[in-house]
Amino acid sequence: MGLFNVLADVQETEVEEDIWLTDAEIKRIEKSGIALLEELKKNVKTILRETTIFRTVIFLCAVVFYGCKELPPAEAFDPSNSRLHVVWSKPFYADSSQVVVLAPIVADRYVAVVGRSYSKLEDRMVVFDKSNGERHSAWQNGVKCETNNTVNSLLVGGNNNDILFCATNKSLHAFSIPTGQSLWTAVYENYGYPTLFGSSILAASLVNNICYADRYNAATGQKTNLFSFTNEYIYTIEWAVERNDTLLFFLGGRNAYCYNLTRDSIVWKNTTLYDNGDNYTAFHPVIVENKYVLFQYEAAVGCLNFLTGELIWRQNTQSAYSCPILYCDGKVVVRPSSGNVSCYDVHNGNLLWKNTDLELLNDKDLNMDIYKGNIYLVTRRGTTYDCPGFLHCLSLTTGVVNWFDPGPDKGIYENLTIDQQTGYLYCHSRQSVMCIDLTKTPTK
């Protein structure tokens, strides 16, 4: 029986219209496909009856052996056509293993990056010189944070901005940037992200159905409990100083709180935020000019009065939000995991614009940043997950896409960070961490 006769028997198999495969995936499928084809020669009909998985694999093998669909036009990936002014590009791993990278963290002279290797299946942190991309001597081989848990947050703090914090949902770690050595580890059950608090760090933990808000000394890890709640999760904490009082703002599973740390008292509690279909958020509330508290739930964005906790406005969406709120010049910019980037008026929640030209493709936990009146984000352009990623520049005023560019490595992926002082944007391709000078990159 010929291969195309086999394919005729599996026409009912549903396959994405566009198929995108990396070189590694092609080699892996070729190796598996050869063995499967030999087995098919012996007993094709029996195999096809036993499982539809074989049918799907054989179809993919046929695509590999008899021609994949073409990638987007070659000129879209020609490095000479890239408008990006790349300052440096350095491999995360020496062997250029493909990695997934959280948003880089910029502090003083350095940019810190955490990545998970597709081949090594481990999270490691690397520190680069932010101006030339040279690896810090203490971080040449990367530093492993934790063996079995994925890093979900990276921060730089301490009195001299020389401590790198990384958090998983099981622990909080502190490392010395100058030496690359571990300073301390706190073990806890965590469902949100920690935040810097002066020279300390704030994090929430759950123990025996009691949620604690704790402050850790950056240098020693000494823990101080600030307050606790029973039957309430604390996912994110933000803080501000008002009339010499330190106020902590945090979102629980269904409620929002303001706690006066100086006076050890609850200022307000809002129990009206939860709506059917909502879920918790892992993103920090955003404090605007000690007047507004911006918040996100899974499918809603809204604004509270800073002093009273009263709900000023709320907007619902059908898609979960994928990254923290961006605020600039009275504009609240939100990015869903699928759908369209939108912008609201901070004062009343009116929709200022929604970009309908850029359709986000299942972009979970990806961020955005703003620089000189433009929004920068990364998303794929296409209909499948393996489509190449492009850096996009949108106007903050109108939401119009000024340009998009895959960069010199034929793709930019996941998260980015902009150093507001230098105009350097830090991002990554599948193999390399890159620094792009936005001051020398055309804005249109």
ZIDAVEN-V607552 format. One record per pair of residues at least 6 apart in sequence whose ideal C-beta (glycine too) atoms are under 8 Angstrom apart, sorted by the first residue. I is the first residue (numbers start at 1). J is the second residue. D is the distance in whole Angstrom. If there is no record, write none. Layout:
{{I | J | D} {I | J | D}}
This chain:
{{1 | 40 | 8} {1 | 44 | 5} {3 | 37 | 7} {3 | 58 | 8} {3 | 62 | 6} {3 | 65 | 8} {3 | 66 | 8} {4 | 62 | 8} {6 | 40 | 7} {6 | 44 | 6} {6 | 48 | 8} {6 | 58 | 6} {7 | 58 | 7} {7 | 59 | 6} {7 | 62 | 6} {9 | 48 | 6} {9 | 55 | 8} {10 | 48 | 7} {10 | 52 | 8} {10 | 55 | 4} {10 | 56 | 8} {10 | 58 | 7} {10 | 59 | 6} {13 | 52 | 7} {13 | 55 | 5} {13 | 56 | 5} {13 | 59 | 6} {15 | 56 | 7} {15 | 59 | 6} {15 | 60 | 8} {16 | 383 | 7} {16 | 384 | 5} {17 | 383 | 7} {18 | 69 | 6} {18 | 382 | 6} {18 | 383 | 5} {18 | 384 | 5} {18 | 387 | 7} {19 | 60 | 8} {19 | 63 | 6} {19 | 68 | 6} {19 | 69 | 6} {19 | 384 | 7} {19 | 386 | 8} {20 | 71 | 7} {20 | 382 | 7} {20 | 384 | 6} {20 | 386 | 3} {20 | 387 | 6} {20 | 388 | 8} {21 | 29 | 7} {21 | 64 | 7} {21 | 68 | 6} {21 | 386 | 7} {22 | 98 | 8} {22 | 386 | 7} {22 | 430 | 8} {24 | 98 | 8} {26 | 64 | 6} {26 | 68 | 8} {29 | 57 | 8} {29 | 60 | 6} {29 | 61 | 6} {29 | 64 | 5} {30 | 61 | 8} {30 | 64 | 6} {30 | 65 | 8} {32 | 57 | 7} {32 | 61 | 8} {33 | 57 | 7} {33 | 58 | 7} {33 | 60 | 7} {33 | 61 | 3} {33 | 64 | 7} {33 | 65 | 7} {36 | 54 | 7} {36 | 57 | 6} {36 | 58 | 6} {36 | 61 | 7} {37 | 58 | 8} {37 | 61 | 7} {39 | 47 | 6} {40 | 47 | 6} {40 | 58 | 7} {47 | 54 | 5} {48 | 54 | 7} {48 | 55 | 6} {63 | 69 | 8} {71 | 77 | 7} {71 | 388 | 8} {72 | 381 | 8} {72 | 382 | 7} {72 | 388 | 7} {75 | 81 | 6} {76 | 388 | 8} {76 | 406 | 7} {77 | 388 | 7} {77 | 406 | 6} {77 | 410 | 4} {79 | 408 | 4} {79 | 410 | 8} {82 | 405 | 6} {82 | 406 | 7} {82 | 407 | 6} {82 | 408 | 5} {83 | 403 | 6} {83 | 405 | 5} {83 | 441 | 6} {83 | 442 | 5} {84 | 391 | 7} {84 | 405 | 5} {84 | 407 | 5} {84 | 408 | 7} {84 | 436 | 5} {84 | 441 | 6} {85 | 436 | 6} {85 | 437 | 5} {85 | 438 | 8} {85 | 440 | 4} {85 | 441 | 5} {86 | 407 | 7} {86 | 408 | 6} {86 | 434 | 6} {86 | 435 | 7} {86 | 436 | 6} {86 | 437 | 8} {87 | 131 | 8} {87 | 132 | 8} {87 | 133 | 8} {87 | 424 | 7} {87 | 435 | 4} {87 | 436 | 7} {87 | 437 | 5} {88 | 132 | 6} {88 | 133 | 3} {88 | 434 | 7} {88 | 435 | 5} {89 | 133 | 7} {89 | 408 | 7} {89 | 409 | 7} {89 | 429 | 8} {89 | 432 | 5} {89 | 433 | 7} {89 | 434 | 5} {89 | 435 | 8} {90 | 128 | 6} {90 | 133 | 4} {90 | 135 | 7} {90 | 432 | 6} {90 | 433 | 6} {91 | 431 | 6} {91 | 432 | 5} {91 | 433 | 8} {92 | 99 | 5} {92 | 101 | 7} {92 | 113 | 7} {92 | 115 | 5} {92 | 117 | 8} {92 | 126 | 6} {92 | 142 | 8} {92 | 428 | 7} {92 | 431 | 7} {92 | 432 | 7} {92 | 433 | 6} {93 | 99 | 7} {93 | 115 | 8} {93 | 117 | 6} {93 | 120 | 8} {93 | 142 | 8} {93 | 431 | 8} {96 | 431 | 4} {96 | 432 | 7} {97 | 117 | 5} {97 | 118 | 7} {97 | 119 | 5} {97 | 120 | 6} {97 | 431 | 7} {98 | 117 | 7} {98 | 118 | 4} {98 | 119 | 7} {98 | 430 | 4} {98 | 431 | 6} {99 | 115 | 4} {99 | 116 | 6} {99 | 117 | 5} {99 | 118 | 7} {99 | 428 | 7} {99 | 430 | 7} {99 | 431 | 7} {100 | 115 | 6} {100 | 116 | 5} {100 | 118 | 8} {100 | 413 | 8} {100 | 414 | 6} {101 | 113 | 6} {101 | 114 | 7} {101 | 115 | 5} {101 | 413 | 8} {101 | 414 | 6} {101 | 415 | 6} {101 | 428 | 5} {101 | 433 | 7} {102 | 113 | 8} {102 | 114 | 5} {102 | 115 | 8} {102 | 151 | 7} {102 | 152 | 8} {102 | 153 | 8} {102 | 154 | 6} {102 | 414 | 8} {102 | 415 | 6} {103 | 154 | 8} {103 | 367 | 5} {103 | 415 | 4} {103 | 416 | 7} {103 | 417 | 5} {104 | 111 | 5} {104 | 112 | 7} {104 | 113 | 5} {104 | 415 | 7} {104 | 416 | 8} {104 | 417 | 5} {104 | 426 | 4} {104 | 427 | 8} {104 | 433 | 7} {105 | 111 | 7} {105 | 112 | 5} {105 | 113 | 8} {105 | 154 | 5} {105 | 155 | 6} {105 | 156 | 5} {105 | 164 | 8} {105 | 417 | 7} {106 | 130 | 6} {106 | 156 | 8} {106 | 417 | 6} {106 | 419 | 5} {106 | 426 | 7} {107 | 156 | 4} {107 | 161 | 5} {108 | 161 | 5} {109 | 129 | 6} {109 | 130 | 6} {109 | 131 | 7} {110 | 127 | 5} {110 | 128 | 7} {110 | 129 | 7} {110 | 130 | 6} {110 | 136 | 7} {110 | 156 | 8} {110 | 177 | 7} {111 | 127 | 7} {111 | 128 | 5} {111 | 129 | 8} {111 | 130 | 4} {111 | 417 | 8} {111 | 419 | 8} {111 | 426 | 5} {111 | 433 | 8} {111 | 435 | 8} {112 | 125 | 6} {112 | 126 | 7} {112 | 127 | 5} {112 | 128 | 8} {112 | 154 | 6} {112 | 156 | 6} {112 | 164 | 6} {112 | 177 | 8} {113 | 125 | 7} {113 | 126 | 5} {113 | 127 | 8} {113 | 128 | 7} {113 | 154 | 8} {113 | 426 | 8} {113 | 428 | 8} {113 | 433 | 6} {114 | 123 | 6} {114 | 124 | 7} {114 | 125 | 5} {114 | 126 | 8} {114 | 145 | 7} {114 | 151 | 5} {114 | 154 | 5} {114 | 166 | 6} {115 | 123 | 7} {115 | 124 | 6} {115 | 126 | 7} {115 | 142 | 8} {115 | 428 | 8} {116 | 122 | 7} {116 | 123 | 5} {116 | 150 | 7} {116 | 151 | 8} {117 | 124 | 7} {122 | 144 | 6} {122 | 147 | 7} {123 | 144 | 7} {123 | 145 | 5} {123 | 146 | 7} {123 | 150 | 6} {123 | 151 | 5} {124 | 142 | 3} {124 | 143 | 6} {124 | 144 | 5} {124 | 145 | 7} {125 | 139 | 7} {125 | 142 | 6} {125 | 143 | 5} {125 | 144 | 8} {125 | 145 | 6} {125 | 151 | 8} {125 | 154 | 7} {125 | 164 | 7} {125 | 166 | 6} {125 | 175 | 7} {126 | 135 | 6} {126 | 136 | 8} {126 | 139 | 5} {126 | 142 | 5} {126 | 143 | 8} {126 | 433 | 8} {127 | 135 | 7} {127 | 136 | 4} {127 | 138 | 8} {127 | 139 | 4} {127 | 164 | 7} {127 | 177 | 6} {127 | 180 | 8} {128 | 134 | 7} {128 | 135 | 6} {128 | 136 | 7} {128 | 433 | 7} {129 | 135 | 8} {129 | 136 | 7} {130 | 419 | 7} {130 | 422 | 8} {130 | 424 | 7} {130 | 426 | 8} {130 | 435 | 7} {131 | 422 | 8} {133 | 433 | 7} {133 | 435 | 6} {136 | 177 | 7} {136 | 180 | 7} {138 | 177 | 8} {138 | 178 | 7} {138 | 179 | 5} {138 | 180 | 3} {138 | 181 | 8} {139 | 180 | 5} {143 | 175 | 6} {143 | 180 | 5} {145 | 151 | 5} {145 | 166 | 5} {145 | 168 | 7} {145 | 173 | 6} {146 | 168 | 5} {146 | 170 | 7} {146 | 171 | 6} {146 | 173 | 7} {149 | 168 | 4} {149 | 169 | 6} {149 | 170 | 5} {149 | 171 | 7} {150 | 168 | 6} {151 | 166 | 5} {151 | 167 | 7} {151 | 168 | 6} {152 | 167 | 6} {152 | 168 | 6} {152 | 169 | 7} {152 | 193 | 7} {153 | 165 | 8} {153 | 166 | 7} {153 | 167 | 4} {153 | 193 | 5} {153 | 194 | 6} {154 | 164 | 7} {154 | 165 | 7} {154 | 166 | 5} {154 | 167 | 8} {155 | 164 | 8} {155 | 165 | 4} {155 | 166 | 8} {155 | 167 | 8} {155 | 194 | 7} {155 | 195 | 8} {155 | 196 | 6} {155 | 201 | 7} {156 | 163 | 7} {156 | 164 | 6} {156 | 165 | 7} {156 | 177 | 7} {157 | 163 | 6} {157 | 165 | 6} {157 | 196 | 5} {157 | 199 | 7} {157 | 201 | 6} {157 | 218 | 5} {158 | 199 | 6} {158 | 218 | 4} {158 | 219 | 6} {159 | 199 | 5} {159 | 218 | 7} {159 | 219 | 8} {162 | 176 | 7} {162 | 177 | 5} {162 | 178 | 6} {163 | 174 | 5} {163 | 175 | 7} {163 | 176 | 7} {163 | 177 | 7} {163 | 183 | 7} {163 | 218 | 5} {163 | 219 | 7} {164 | 174 | 7} {164 | 175 | 5} {164 | 176 | 8} {164 | 177 | 5} {165 | 172 | 7} {165 | 173 | 7} {165 | 174 | 5} {165 | 175 | 8} {165 | 194 | 7} {165 | 201 | 6} {165 | 218 | 8} {166 | 172 | 8} {166 | 173 | 5} {166 | 175 | 7} {167 | 173 | 7} {167 | 190 | 7} {167 | 193 | 7} {167 | 194 | 5} {167 | 203 | 7} {168 | 190 | 8} {169 | 189 | 7} {169 | 190 | 5} {169 | 191 | 7} {170 | 187 | 7} {170 | 188 | 7} {170 | 189 | 7} {170 | 190 | 7} {171 | 185 | 6} {171 | 186 | 6} {171 | 187 | 5} {171 | 188 | 7} {171 | 190 | 8} {172 | 185 | 7} {172 | 186 | 5} {172 | 188 | 7} {172 | 190 | 7} {172 | 194 | 6} {172 | 201 | 7} {172 | 203 | 6} {172 | 216 | 7} {173 | 182 | 7} {173 | 184 | 8} {173 | 185 | 5} {173 | 186 | 8} {174 | 182 | 7} {174 | 183 | 4} {174 | 184 | 5} {174 | 185 | 8} {174 | 218 | 7} {174 | 221 | 6} {175 | 181 | 7} {175 | 182 | 6} {175 | 183 | 6} {176 | 183 | 6} {183 | 219 | 7} {183 | 220 | 8} {183 | 221 | 7} {184 | 220 | 7} {184 | 221 | 3} {185 | 221 | 7} {186 | 203 | 8} {186 | 216 | 6} {186 | 221 | 6} {186 | 223 | 7} {188 | 203 | 7} {188 | 205 | 4} {188 | 206 | 8} {188 | 207 | 8} {188 | 214 | 8} {189 | 205 | 6} {189 | 206 | 4} {189 | 207 | 7} {190 | 203 | 6} {190 | 204 | 7} {190 | 205 | 6} {190 | 206 | 8} {191 | 204 | 7} {191 | 206 | 7} {191 | 233 | 6} {191 | 235 | 6} {191 | 280 | 7} {191 | 282 | 7} {192 | 203 | 8} {192 | 204 | 6} {192 | 234 | 7} {192 | 235 | 4} {192 | 236 | 5} {192 | 237 | 8} {192 | 282 | 5} {193 | 236 | 6} {193 | 282 | 6} {193 | 283 | 8} {193 | 284 | 7} {194 | 201 | 5} {194 | 202 | 6} {194 | 203 | 4} {195 | 201 | 7} {195 | 202 | 5} {195 | 203 | 8} {195 | 236 | 7} {195 | 237 | 6} {195 | 238 | 6} {195 | 239 | 7} {195 | 284 | 6} {196 | 202 | 8} {197 | 215 | 6} {197 | 239 | 6} {199 | 217 | 8} {199 | 218 | 5} {200 | 215 | 5} {200 | 216 | 6} {200 | 217 | 6} {200 | 218 | 6} {201 | 215 | 7} {201 | 216 | 5} {201 | 218 | 6} {202 | 213 | 7} {202 | 214 | 7} {202 | 215 | 6} {202 | 216 | 8} {202 | 226 | 8} {202 | 237 | 5} {202 | 239 | 7} {202 | 248 | 8} {203 | 213 | 8} {203 | 214 | 6} {203 | 216 | 7} {203 | 237 | 8} {204 | 211 | 6} {204 | 212 | 7} {204 | 213 | 5} {204 | 214 | 7} {204 | 233 | 8} {204 | 234 | 4} {204 | 235 | 7} {204 | 236 | 8} {204 | 237 | 6} {204 | 250 | 7} {205 | 211 | 7} {205 | 212 | 5} {205 | 214 | 6} {206 | 212 | 8} {206 | 233 | 7} {209 | 230 | 7} {209 | 231 | 6} {210 | 228 | 5} {210 | 229 | 7} {210 | 230 | 5} {211 | 228 | 6} {211 | 229 | 5} {211 | 230 | 8} {211 | 232 | 6} {211 | 233 | 5} {211 | 234 | 5} {211 | 252 | 8} {212 | 225 | 6} {212 | 226 | 8} {212 | 227 | 8} {212 | 228 | 5} {212 | 234 | 8} {213 | 225 | 7} {213 | 226 | 5} {213 | 227 | 5} {213 | 228 | 7} {213 | 234 | 6} {213 | 237 | 6} {213 | 248 | 7} {213 | 250 | 7} {213 | 259 | 8} {214 | 223 | 5} {214 | 224 | 7} {214 | 225 | 5} {214 | 226 | 7} {215 | 223 | 7} {215 | 224 | 5} {215 | 226 | 6} {216 | 222 | 7} {216 | 223 | 5} {216 | 224 | 8} {217 | 223 | 8} {217 | 224 | 8} {226 | 248 | 7} {226 | 259 | 8} {226 | 261 | 6} {227 | 259 | 6} {227 | 264 | 8} {229 | 252 | 7} {232 | 252 | 5} {232 | 253 | 6} {232 | 255 | 7} {233 | 252 | 6} {233 | 253 | 4} {233 | 280 | 7} {234 | 250 | 5} {234 | 251 | 8} {234 | 252 | 6} {235 | 250 | 7} {235 | 251 | 6} {235 | 252 | 7} {235 | 253 | 8} {235 | 280 | 5} {235 | 281 | 6} {235 | 282 | 6} {236 | 250 | 6} {236 | 251 | 5} {236 | 281 | 7} {236 | 282 | 7} {236 | 283 | 6} {236 | 284 | 4} {236 | 285 | 6} {237 | 248 | 6} {237 | 249 | 7} {237 | 250 | 4} {237 | 284 | 7} {238 | 248 | 7} {238 | 249 | 5} {238 | 250 | 7} {238 | 284 | 5} {238 | 285 | 5} {238 | 286 | 7} {238 | 287 | 6} {239 | 246 | 6} {239 | 247 | 6} {239 | 248 | 5} {239 | 249 | 7} {239 | 261 | 8} {239 | 287 | 8} {240 | 246 | 8} {240 | 247 | 5} {240 | 249 | 7} {240 | 287 | 5} {240 | 290 | 6} {240 | 306 | 8} {241 | 247 | 7} {242 | 290 | 6} {242 | 306 | 8} {242 | 307 | 8} {244 | 262 | 7} {245 | 260 | 5} {245 | 261 | 8} {245 | 262 | 4} {245 | 263 | 6} {246 | 260 | 7} {246 | 261 | 4} {246 | 262 | 5} {247 | 258 | 6} {247 | 259 | 7} {247 | 260 | 6} {247 | 261 | 7} {247 | 267 | 7} {248 | 257 | 8} {248 | 258 | 7} {248 | 259 | 5} {248 | 260 | 8} {248 | 261 | 6} {249 | 256 | 7} {249 | 257 | 7} {249 | 258 | 5} {249 | 259 | 8} {249 | 285 | 5} {249 | 287 | 7} {249 | 293 | 6} {250 | 256 | 7} {250 | 257 | 6} {250 | 259 | 8} {250 | 285 | 7} {251 | 257 | 8} {251 | 280 | 7} {251 | 281 | 6} {251 | 285 | 6} {251 | 295 | 6} {251 | 297 | 8} {252 | 280 | 8} {253 | 280 | 5} {254 | 271 | 7} {254 | 273 | 7} {254 | 274 | 4} {254 | 278 | 8} {255 | 269 | 6} {255 | 270 | 6} {255 | 271 | 5} {255 | 273 | 7} {255 | 274 | 7} {256 | 269 | 7} {256 | 270 | 4} {256 | 273 | 6} {256 | 285 | 7} {256 | 293 | 7} {256 | 295 | 6} {256 | 304 | 6} {256 | 309 | 6} {257 | 266 | 7} {257 | 268 | 7} {257 | 269 | 5} {257 | 270 | 8} {258 | 266 | 7} {258 | 267 | 4} {258 | 268 | 5} {258 | 269 | 8} {258 | 293 | 8} {258 | 309 | 6} {259 | 265 | 7} {259 | 266 | 6} {259 | 267 | 7} {260 | 266 | 8} {260 | 267 | 5} {267 | 307 | 8} {267 | 309 | 8} {268 | 308 | 6} {268 | 309 | 4} {269 | 309 | 7} {270 | 304 | 6} {270 | 309 | 4} {270 | 310 | 8} {270 | 311 | 7} {272 | 311 | 6} {273 | 295 | 7} {273 | 297 | 7} {273 | 300 | 8} {273 | 302 | 7} {273 | 311 | 7} {273 | 314 | 8} {274 | 297 | 8} {275 | 297 | 8} {275 | 300 | 7} {275 | 316 | 7} {277 | 298 | 8} {277 | 299 | 6} {278 | 297 | 4} {278 | 298 | 6} {278 | 299 | 6} {278 | 300 | 6} {279 | 297 | 7} {279 | 298 | 4} {279 | 299 | 8} {279 | 320 | 8} {280 | 297 | 7} {280 | 298 | 7} {281 | 295 | 7} {281 | 296 | 5} {281 | 297 | 5} {281 | 298 | 6} {281 | 321 | 7} {283 | 296 | 5} {283 | 321 | 7} {283 | 323 | 7} {283 | 324 | 4} {283 | 325 | 7} {284 | 324 | 6} {285 | 293 | 5} {285 | 294 | 6} {285 | 295 | 5} {286 | 293 | 7} {286 | 294 | 4} {286 | 295 | 8} {286 | 324 | 7} {286 | 325 | 5} {286 | 327 | 5} {287 | 293 | 6} {287 | 294 | 8} {287 | 306 | 7} {288 | 294 | 6} {288 | 306 | 8} {288 | 327 | 6} {288 | 346 | 6} {290 | 306 | 6} {291 | 305 | 8} {291 | 306 | 5} {292 | 303 | 5} {292 | 304 | 7} {292 | 305 | 7} {292 | 306 | 6} {292 | 312 | 7} {292 | 346 | 6} {293 | 303 | 7} {293 | 304 | 4} {293 | 305 | 8} {293 | 306 | 6} {293 | 309 | 8} {294 | 301 | 7} {294 | 302 | 7} {294 | 303 | 6} {294 | 304 | 8} {294 | 325 | 5} {294 | 327 | 6} {294 | 332 | 6} {294 | 346 | 7} {295 | 301 | 7} {295 | 302 | 6} {295 | 303 | 8} {295 | 304 | 7} {296 | 302 | 8} {296 | 321 | 5} {296 | 324 | 8} {296 | 325 | 6} {296 | 334 | 7} {298 | 320 | 5} {298 | 321 | 7} {299 | 316 | 6} {299 | 317 | 5} {299 | 318 | 7} {299 | 319 | 7} {299 | 320 | 6} {299 | 321 | 8} {300 | 314 | 6} {300 | 315 | 7} {300 | 316 | 5} {300 | 317 | 7} {301 | 314 | 7} {301 | 315 | 5} {301 | 317 | 7} {301 | 321 | 7} {301 | 325 | 7} {301 | 332 | 7} {301 | 334 | 5} {301 | 344 | 7} {302 | 311 | 6} {302 | 312 | 8} {302 | 313 | 6} {302 | 314 | 4} {302 | 315 | 7} {302 | 349 | 7} {303 | 311 | 8} {303 | 312 | 5} {303 | 313 | 5} {303 | 314 | 8} {303 | 332 | 8} {303 | 346 | 7} {303 | 349 | 6} {304 | 310 | 7} {304 | 311 | 6} {304 | 312 | 6} {305 | 312 | 6} {312 | 348 | 8} {312 | 349 | 7} {313 | 344 | 8} {313 | 348 | 6} {313 | 349 | 3} {314 | 349 | 7} {315 | 344 | 6} {315 | 349 | 6} {315 | 351 | 7} {317 | 334 | 8} {317 | 336 | 6} {317 | 339 | 7} {317 | 342 | 8} {318 | 339 | 7} {319 | 336 | 4} {319 | 337 | 6} {319 | 338 | 5} {319 | 339 | 4} {320 | 336 | 7} {320 | 337 | 5} {320 | 364 | 8} {321 | 334 | 6} {321 | 335 | 7} {321 | 336 | 6} {321 | 337 | 7} {322 | 335 | 6} {322 | 336 | 6} {322 | 337 | 4} {322 | 360 | 8} {322 | 363 | 5} {322 | 364 | 5} {322 | 365 | 6} {322 | 366 | 5} {323 | 335 | 5} {323 | 365 | 7} {323 | 366 | 6} {323 | 367 | 4} {323 | 368 | 6} {324 | 367 | 7} {325 | 332 | 6} {325 | 333 | 7} {325 | 334 | 6} {326 | 332 | 8} {326 | 333 | 4} {326 | 334 | 8} {326 | 368 | 6} {326 | 369 | 7} {326 | 370 | 6} {326 | 375 | 7} {327 | 333 | 7} {327 | 346 | 7} {328 | 370 | 5} {328 | 396 | 6} {329 | 396 | 7} {330 | 345 | 7} {330 | 346 | 5} {330 | 347 | 7} {331 | 343 | 5} {331 | 344 | 7} {331 | 345 | 7} {331 | 346 | 7} {331 | 352 | 6} {331 | 396 | 6} {332 | 343 | 7} {332 | 344 | 4} {332 | 345 | 7} {332 | 346 | 5} {333 | 341 | 7} {333 | 342 | 7} {333 | 343 | 5} {333 | 368 | 7} {333 | 370 | 8} {333 | 375 | 6} {333 | 396 | 7} {334 | 341 | 7} {334 | 342 | 6} {334 | 343 | 8} {334 | 344 | 7} {335 | 341 | 5} {335 | 360 | 7} {335 | 363 | 7} {335 | 366 | 7} {335 | 367 | 8} {335 | 368 | 5} {335 | 377 | 7} {336 | 342 | 8} {336 | 360 | 6} {337 | 360 | 7} {337 | 362 | 6} {337 | 363 | 6} {337 | 364 | 5} {338 | 359 | 8} {338 | 360 | 5} {338 | 361 | 7} {338 | 362 | 5} {338 | 363 | 7} {339 | 359 | 7} {339 | 360 | 6} {340 | 354 | 5} {340 | 355 | 5} {340 | 356 | 6} {340 | 358 | 7} {340 | 359 | 7} {340 | 360 | 7} {341 | 354 | 7} {341 | 355 | 5} {341 | 358 | 7} {341 | 360 | 7} {341 | 368 | 8} {341 | 375 | 7} {341 | 377 | 7} {341 | 394 | 7} {341 | 399 | 7} {342 | 351 | 7} {342 | 353 | 7} {342 | 354 | 5} {342 | 355 | 8} {342 | 399 | 8} {343 | 351 | 7} {343 | 352 | 5} {343 | 353 | 5} {343 | 354 | 8} {343 | 396 | 8} {343 | 399 | 6} {344 | 350 | 7} {344 | 351 | 6} {344 | 352 | 6} {345 | 352 | 6} {352 | 399 | 8} {353 | 398 | 6} {353 | 399 | 4} {354 | 399 | 7} {355 | 394 | 6} {355 | 399 | 4} {355 | 400 | 7} {355 | 401 | 7} {357 | 400 | 8} {357 | 401 | 6} {358 | 379 | 7} {358 | 392 | 7} {358 | 394 | 8} {358 | 401 | 6} {360 | 379 | 5} {361 | 379 | 6} {361 | 380 | 5} {361 | 382 | 7} {361 | 383 | 7} {361 | 385 | 7} {361 | 387 | 7} {362 | 385 | 7} {363 | 379 | 5} {363 | 380 | 8} {366 | 377 | 7} {366 | 378 | 7} {366 | 379 | 7} {366 | 414 | 6} {366 | 415 | 6} {367 | 377 | 7} {367 | 415 | 5} {367 | 416 | 7} {367 | 417 | 8} {368 | 375 | 6} {368 | 376 | 7} {368 | 377 | 4} {369 | 375 | 8} {369 | 376 | 5} {369 | 377 | 8} {369 | 416 | 6} {369 | 417 | 6} {369 | 418 | 4} {369 | 425 | 8} {370 | 376 | 7} {370 | 396 | 6} {370 | 418 | 8} {371 | 418 | 5} {371 | 420 | 7} {371 | 423 | 6} {371 | 425 | 7} {371 | 438 | 6} {372 | 423 | 8} {372 | 438 | 8} {373 | 395 | 7} {373 | 396 | 5} {373 | 397 | 7} {374 | 393 | 5} {374 | 394 | 7} {374 | 395 | 6} {374 | 396 | 6} {374 | 402 | 7} {374 | 443 | 6} {375 | 393 | 7} {375 | 394 | 4} {375 | 395 | 8} {375 | 396 | 6} {376 | 391 | 7} {376 | 392 | 7} {376 | 393 | 6} {376 | 394 | 8} {376 | 416 | 6} {376 | 418 | 7} {376 | 425 | 6} {376 | 438 | 8} {377 | 391 | 8} {377 | 392 | 5} {377 | 394 | 7} {377 | 416 | 7} {378 | 389 | 5} {378 | 390 | 7} {378 | 391 | 6} {378 | 392 | 7} {378 | 412 | 5} {378 | 413 | 6} {378 | 414 | 6} {378 | 415 | 7} {378 | 416 | 6} {378 | 427 | 7} {379 | 389 | 7} {379 | 390 | 7} {379 | 392 | 6} {380 | 387 | 4} {380 | 388 | 7} {380 | 389 | 5} {380 | 390 | 7} {381 | 387 | 6} {381 | 388 | 7} {381 | 390 | 5} {381 | 404 | 7} {382 | 388 | 7} {388 | 406 | 5} {388 | 410 | 6} {388 | 411 | 4} {389 | 406 | 7} {389 | 411 | 5} {389 | 412 | 5} {389 | 413 | 4} {389 | 414 | 7} {390 | 404 | 4} {390 | 405 | 6} {390 | 406 | 5} {390 | 411 | 8} {390 | 412 | 6} {391 | 404 | 7} {391 | 405 | 5} {391 | 406 | 8} {391 | 407 | 6} {391 | 412 | 5} {391 | 416 | 7} {391 | 425 | 8} {391 | 427 | 7} {391 | 436 | 8} {392 | 401 | 6} {392 | 403 | 8} {392 | 404 | 5} {393 | 401 | 7} {393 | 402 | 4} {393 | 403 | 5} {393 | 404 | 7} {393 | 443 | 7} {394 | 400 | 7} {394 | 401 | 5} {394 | 402 | 7} {395 | 402 | 6} {402 | 443 | 6} {402 | 444 | 5} {403 | 442 | 7} {403 | 443 | 8} {403 | 444 | 7} {405 | 412 | 8} {406 | 412 | 6} {407 | 427 | 8} {407 | 429 | 6} {407 | 434 | 7} {407 | 436 | 8} {409 | 429 | 4} {409 | 430 | 7} {409 | 431 | 7} {409 | 432 | 6} {409 | 434 | 8} {410 | 429 | 7} {411 | 429 | 6} {411 | 430 | 6} {412 | 427 | 5} {412 | 428 | 7} {412 | 429 | 6} {412 | 434 | 7} {413 | 427 | 8} {413 | 428 | 6} {413 | 429 | 7} {413 | 430 | 6} {414 | 427 | 8} {414 | 428 | 7} {415 | 427 | 7} {416 | 425 | 6} {416 | 426 | 6} {416 | 427 | 4} {417 | 425 | 7} {417 | 426 | 5} {417 | 427 | 8} {418 | 424 | 7} {418 | 425 | 5} {418 | 426 | 8} {418 | 438 | 7} {419 | 425 | 8} {419 | 426 | 7} {422 | 437 | 8} {422 | 439 | 8} {423 | 437 | 6} {423 | 438 | 5} {423 | 439 | 4} {424 | 435 | 5} {424 | 436 | 7} {424 | 437 | 6} {424 | 438 | 7} {425 | 435 | 7} {425 | 436 | 4} {425 | 437 | 8} {425 | 438 | 5} {426 | 433 | 7} {426 | 434 | 7} {426 | 435 | 6} {426 | 436 | 8} {427 | 433 | 8} {427 | 434 | 5} {427 | 436 | 7} {428 | 434 | 6}}
